């Protein structure tokens, strides 16, 4: 196995162009598990931990540009106020050791349906910034997932960053697993309220071949909230219940060792209803930690 350690972003892109079969590695929390279990036998690894640009985040044209190598622990401590939904998701990931090593960029590169960051990124309407020696492009995260552990990345591209606009309203995240911590999601759900544009964002995880939104649920809820954004009135229980049903209907789960398809559908309905109730309560209070 060849092991490459570029020191700059330009060197990393040149290395990927020259060895398109090469597997990038940052935290290694997904790649090394696959290697250790014999599911992955790369001929070349590209270690990205020495590329300083990937370890940085900043504001760019009103959006947070989160470098692909920023670990979850820093998302929690440094961006909890700006990106609450993603920070909530990050808190559910693995152990402290995993959160210190794992990255959102790695989660995206793996493109697992059960990736914990995906529902929050979908709900927030994030963009994935990818690059190669040919140039840079941005991909809406809803178009990034192409199949089970397959993404829109070309074979000469690397993930540079994720771009997320700080929310104008509350965000929530919920995950259910076979135990309370250090667990792969049986199902997960992300929600974002966007009062500035009278819209709703959703994200479903571990309940379809790819992470996905629930467009019909978003459209329904945005219509139901049309008269409530200004008044901040009480949310009807029937609205929350119907929203949960539509979210569950958007899923396409399977039975596996972690749970049945029927259980996932039921769990998504409950999580969607609960996260909406929590988010709307925060919106009615004008909670600054959620905006």
WOJOHU-V201316 format. One record per backbone hydrogen bond with DSSP energy under -0.5 kcal/mol. NH is the residue of the N-H (numbers start at 1). CO is the residue of the C=O. Records with the same first field share a line. If there is no record, write none. Layout:
NH->CO + CO
//
This chain:
2->43
4->45
12->8
13->9
14->10
15->11
16->12
17->13
18->14
19->15
22->19
23->44
24->22
25->46
32->28
34->30
35->31
36->32
37->33
38->35
39->34
40->34
45->2
46->23
47->4 + 45
48->25 + 46
51->48
52->7 + 50
54->51
55->52
56->53
58->65
60->63
63->60
64->164
65->58 + 63
66->64 + 162
67->56 + 65
68->160
69->54
70->67
72->102
73->99
74->71
75->71
76->72
77->73
78->74
79->74 + 75
80->76
83->79
87->83
88->84
89->85
90->86
91->87
92->88 + 89
93->90
94->92
99->95
100->96
101->97 + 98
102->98
104->70
105->68
107->103
108->104
109->105
110->106
111->107
112->107
115->112
118->115
119->115
121->117
122->118
123->119
124->120
125->121 + 122
126->121
127->163
128->139
129->127 + 161
130->128 + 137
131->158
132->135
135->132
137->130
139->128
141->126
143->140
144->141
145->141
146->144 + 150
147->150
149->111
150->147
152->144
157->154
158->131
160->129 + 158
161->129
162->66
163->127
164->64 + 162
166->62
167->82
172->191
174->189
176->187
182->94
185->114
186->176
187->176
188->205
189->174
190->203
191->172
192->201
193->170
194->199
197->194
199->194
201->192
203->190
204->212
205->188
206->113
212->204
218->214
219->215
220->216
221->217
222->218
223->219
224->220
225->221
226->223
228->225
229->225
232->228
239->236
240->236
241->237
242->238
243->239
244->240
245->241
246->242
247->243
248->244
249->245
250->246 + 247
251->248
252->207
256->259
259->256
264->260
265->261
266->262
267->263
268->264
269->265
270->266
271->267
272->268
273->269
274->270
275->271
276->272
277->273
278->274
279->275
280->276
281->277
282->278
283->279
284->280
285->281
286->282 + 283
287->282
290->287
291->288
//
